Amino acid sequence: MKAKKIILYLICVCAANTMVGQDLLGILDKEHQDTPQYTQATFKFTRIAFGHSIETRKKGILDVFVANRFWNTPADRAQSFAADRLSTRIALEYGISDRLSMGFGGTTYDGLFDGYLKYKLIRQRSDGGGSPFSVTLFQGSSYFSEGVVPPTIQDDFSNRLSFTTQLLIGKKISPNFSLQIAPSFIHRGLEYSPEDPQSHFAIGFGGRYKLGNHVSVVSEYYYTANPIESFDTYGPFALGVNWEIGDVMLQFMLTNAVRMVEDSFITQTRHNFNFRNPNLNFGFNMTYVLHFKRHLKNK
């Protein structure tokens, strides 16, 4: 009789545990369904080639960003080592939060000092719900520091400022393929000629195809609806390879864009993309990632 009571007690305990376990699993399933799953690494870098991507830096991460452009000139003279001309931009970019980044930099070729803010407004969902694409707001500004300007230009502080506003819209179409469009508004402080518009509307197109765990092919192009009239300009185009090596990110590209700040390369690219000098130049960007919070590196 005692053995029957023990067996009956064990059966009741098992049944109760099964019911509780099923309830807990149901609760966990519901919680998992309510947790949004966001798409990661649509473009990996904060830039596609020369232009910004939808990506922002994680909170507490500082990027040391160095961009270079090398090109030859058609002049008949002795060439310097590797290239006739070189332009370098050095910048610091920091993640204020996981969705807000800022950066400051300076360029040697055109004497521009620039800064920007980026905020990821909408994030693409990978679980079938929410938004099917990501949207990032970009606001940049630059200051033209060169001492010599045409005498027809009123030279004051406000006229040396330019502003760029972009809506970066990107989508990770497959694990290996991503696309982005970038409607852009640029206001230039300097007016080279009365016939030139100071405000420009442009749209950018960019793509990335992943070849391996750390290597991808990228391309980017910008079209300006109302370009500068006083001299010939062309849409900036780039074709390149991005390579990630630990905390160092490398970008190699062929491009017709010598300038490296948005308001200048979108509106003032003076050479078409072909293999004649100085139309084609070689671009090399390097980003070194510094983790101010060690746990970020382990994620």
N, C-alpha and C positions, 0 to 999 in steps of 0.2 A: 504493500500500500504506500509506503514511504517513497519507494522508487518511482511509482506512478506520479506522485505529487511533484517529485523533482523533475521528471520528464515534462509534465504539463507546464511547470514554471519556466523551464528552458524554452519551450515552444512559444510561450507568451512573450518572453524577453526577445527572442529572435524576430517575432512578428512586429513587435514594437520598434525594434531597431531598424527593420526594413522599411517601415512606414516613415520613420523619422528621416532615414537616409534618403528615401525618395523625395520627401518634402525639401530637404536641404539641396539635393541635386536640382530640383525644380527652381528653387530660389536662385541658385548659382547660374543656371541657364538663363533665367530672366535678367539677372544682373549683367551677364555677358552680352546678351542681346542689346541691352540699353547702353553699353559702352561703345562709343563710336570708334571705328577703325579707320585711321587716316593714312593716305598714301604717303610713302616716304621716298626721299631722294628722286624727285621728278627730274632734276637736272644735276644734282650732286653739288655743283659749285654755285656760288652766288652770281656768277656770270656764265653766259652761254659761250660767247667768244669775246667780243669787245663790249657788248651790252649786258645789262643786268638780267638775271633770271628771276623767277618767282621765289627762289630760295632765300631764306633769312638765316642768320647764324643763331645757334642755340645760346641760351642765356649764359653769360660768363665766359664766352669764347672770344678771343681777340685774334684777328687775322692781320698779319703783316703782308701787304700786297704790293708786289713790284711788277710793273708791266713795261715791256720794251718793244720798240719798233725799229727795224733796221731796213734801210733802203739805199739804192744807188741813184745817182743823178746822171742825166745824159750829157753833162758837160765834159769836154775833152781835157782831162787833167788827171794827175796821178791820184789813184784811189787810196783811201786809207785802208787799214786792215779790216777785212771782212765786209765792210759797208762804208758808203760815203757819209751817210747821216745816221744819227741815232737819237731817239727820243725815249725818255724814261719817266714813268709816273710812279711815285712812292706814296702809299696810303696805309692808314690804320683803320680797320673796320671792326666794330664791337657789337656783340649781341646783348642788348639791354634786357630783353626777355626772349622767350622762344619764338616770338612772332614779330619783334621789333628790333631793327638793326640800324646802326648809324656808321658813317665813315667820313674821313677827311683825307685829302691828298693834294699833291702838287705835281705839275708836269713841266719838264725842262723845255720842250720844243716851242710851245705856244704861251708859256708863262701863265698858265691857269692854276689857280688854287680853288679847290672845289670841296663841297660837302654834300651829304645826302642823308635822308631818312627813308627807311623801307618798313612797311607794315603788312604782314600777311592777313588780309581781311577775311578770306574764305579759304578753307582747306578741302581738298578733294577727299572724298570718302572711298575706301576700297571695299566696304562691306555692302555695297548696293544701295545705301541710303544717303541722304544729304546731297551735297553738291557733287556733280560729276567732274568738276574742274576746280583749280585753285586760282585765287585772285590776290595780287599783291599791289599795294599802292606805293609808288615811288615819287619822291620829291627831291630834286637836286638843284643846286645853285653853284655858280662859279664866278670868280673874280679875275678879270684880265689885268695882269700886273705889268705887261710890257710898257716901257717908257715912251715909245714912239707910236703915235697914232696919226692918221691923215689929218691935215689942218682943217678940213671941212667938218670934222667930228667935234662936238662939244665934249671936252675931256673933263668929266667929273666922276665922282665915286659911283653914282647911280647908273651912269652910262657904261660903266665897266662891269656891271653885274648882268648875268644871264640866268634864266630859270628853266627847268625842265620838269614837267609833270607827266607821269606815265601810269597807265593801268595795265599791269602785266597779267595776262590771262593764260594759264598753262594747264596742260592735261597730260597725264601719264597714260598713254593709250594702251600700252602693253608693258611687261616687265623690262623690255629693251628699248622701247620707242616712246619719245616725248615730243610734244609740240608746244609752241607759245606764240601768241600774237601780242603786240604792244602798241596800242593807240597812244600817241604822244603829242604833247603841246609844248613848244619851245618859244620862249621870248628872249630875244637877244638885246642887250643894252646898246651895243655898238651898231650904228647904221652906216654902212659903207657908202651908200648912195641913196638919194631920195626915192629912187625907183625900187629899192629893196624893201620887202616886208620885214618888220621886226618880230612878228609873231608867225610861227610856222606850225602846220599840222602835218604829222607824219605817222606812219604805221610800220612797225617792225615785225619780222617773221623769223622764228628761230626753231631749230630742231636738234635733237640728240638721239643717236643710236648707239646702244651699248654693245661693245664687241666682246668684253670680258668683265671680270669682277672689278677691274680697276681702270679700264681703258674704254673710251667712247669717241665716236666721230661726231662733230658738231658743225653747224652751219648757221649763218645769220645774215639778214638783209634788211635795210630800212629804205622805205620810199617816202619822199617828201612831196606833199601835194602842191605847195606854193614855195618853190625854192628861191634862193637869192638870184637876182637878175643881172647884177653888175659884173659877174664872172661866172664861168661854167662850173657847175657842181654835178656830182654823181651820187647815186645811192651807195652807201658803204656796204660792202659784202665781205664775208669771211668764210673760209673753209679750214677746219682744223681738227686737232686731236687733243683730248683731255686725258690726263694720266694722273692717277692718285697713288702716292707712295707714302703710306702712313700719314703723318701730320703735314706732309708737303704735297701740294697740288700743283701740277704743271699743265700749262696750256701752250700748244704750238699751233700757229695759224698762218695762212697766206691771206692777205687782205689788201685792199686799196685804201684803207683808212689809216692815215698817219696819226691823227688826233685820237685822244682816249677819253675825253669827257663828253657826255651825251649831247649838250647843246652845240658842241663844235663838230664832232664826227657825223652827226645826223645832217647838219645843214651846210658844212664847209669842207666836205671831201672833194678835192679838186681834180682827182684823177680816176679814170675808169679802171675796171678790173681786167687787166690783161698782162702779158709777160714783157712789156716794154718798160724801160726805166723812165720815170720813177713811179709808174702806175702800180707796180706790185711790190709789196714789202713783206718782210717776215716778222711775225709777231711772236713774242715769248712772254708769257705771264707766269709768275710763281707766287703761290700763297703758302705762307707758313702759319700753321694753326697753333695758338697758345691756349691751353686749358687752365683757367684760373680756378676751376673747381675740379678736383681730381676725379670725382665720381662721374663727371660728364664723359671722360675719356673711356670709361669702361662700359658705356651704354652701347 
